[in-house]
């Protein structure tokens, strides 16, 4: 323990003082939380023992927002935040966010709490309904690990082990439940512990003997290799090494709209589109032309290959670099379809590429490539704004400015992507749960602010997603986090309108009724008023195509000067690319 805290051991000490000190030692800067009496002891220790520093409490108006912000932070920098949840009821509120974080494979240390495990000291009623025999059982199927230690010393070990597990590939959330009585017990002696530096996370393993050589042989021997650029660390080194790999083997590369961007879209080897749930157009052509496909931790590899080959035999040889299999379980099917794989590489893409690059670059097949010049966007004609108009406007500002697009809506035209750096696009919420988008955006923006990133955070959210997470905005306003959130408002849960239309067509029923129970109107929700009520700046609604780019540029300039801003854009209810696919 640090000397300044150890000096306090001459005063009255509590179990939660030890626990708070263990949280500080992780080096995690923030604890996202919504208050709860089950961890009142820990709350007091963070405030009055640590001085609300390292970690600093980041107050949220809902537990699900606390998780979403931590998820967004990890998406940007691959590092965890602490989330603190009140007893079983707070955990229930947070469970959707935890599932998103699990599917997104991000590190996170979640601290929960329970009423006194010792029933003899529980207060009537309230401590009983806030105590569970196995609280971790609520989320055990979509976390990496959990514990409910019975002493302050046990909590210190759990926190150290929890962070170690969360930050070991494949990443994921962990959960540690604190007994209220353990937090509030008085202690007479400050416990001694080994230095926390002895409990760091292990590095990813090397590929098995012979596997890297075999992969190099397969890739160099192919006339049309294809790389599926899946999960990656968000840094320039990993980004540049992927470019070097593709150039060394002459591979075409495709990104996934569901995941973070893993390869520059302005590189000649990038296929001029981005894969969504389903495979079509130039992406399908690349699959059909490939003799070898290298998957770099691609989301649902089996589903992608199955769709690319219409459920028939997958012809190319498949190399799959991933450790994701270590998280697959029987409850959740987020692992996707089983993929036919000819060569397994059980490590992270970064570790594999470090081993592979010297072999493929030695073959001297590397060519020189010049990046593609951006295509100018001009939206001169006045009129209503379609989703492609909005995507083109976003592409326009990304071509001219340093932007991190944290997210975009369903049905976004993937051929409008312009991603030229590792923070250019951070991907979907993971589990597809509405309400995460606002918190994710704020968490990513917090990470970019604290790292003094040159990239300005911009998120495009649908109105349904935004409204479910609207009170997360308060945290951004309170913490003065610069961010631009564009709400693409079509006054509808439009994805479900498309589903209802598909069902109606199949059953020979009127598609004109698809809107019933889906439209958000009569009355319309005032997006700007809701945003301003949380302390944000708000502008709009913008409904004229000719004004759109100028308004977005103006909003970006305000965010560059510190604004936390929501811009409402009225869009027509349509998709540029429909994610609806008829089930067979």
Secondary structure, DSSP 8 states (H G I E B T S, - for coil): --HHHHGGGGS-EEHHHHHHHHHHHTT--EEEE---GGGHHHHHIIIIIS-S-SSEEEE-SSHHHHHHHHHHHHHHHS---EEE--HHHHHHHHHHHHHHHHHHT--EEEEEEES-SSGGG--TTHHHHT--TTGGGGTGGGSSEEE--SSHHHHHHHHHHHHHHHTSSS--EEEEEEEHHHHH-EESS------GGGG---------TTHHHHHHHHHHT-SS-EEEE----SSHHHHHHHHHHHHHHT-EEE-BTTS---S-TTSTTB-SS-B-SS--HHHHHHHHH-SEEEEES-TTHHHHHHHHTTTS---SEEEEE--GGGG--SS--TT-S----SEEE-S-HHHHHHHHHHHHHHTT----------------S-S-B-HHHHHHHHHHHHHHS-EEEEE--TT--GGG----STTSB----SS--TTHHHHHHHHHHHHHHHTT-SSEEEEEEEHHHHHHTGGGHHHHHHTT--EEEEEEE-SB-HHHHHHHHHHHHHHT--GGGTTTTTB-TTTT--HHHHHHHTT-EEEEEE--GGGHHHHHHHHHHHHHTT-EEEEEEEB-S--SS-------
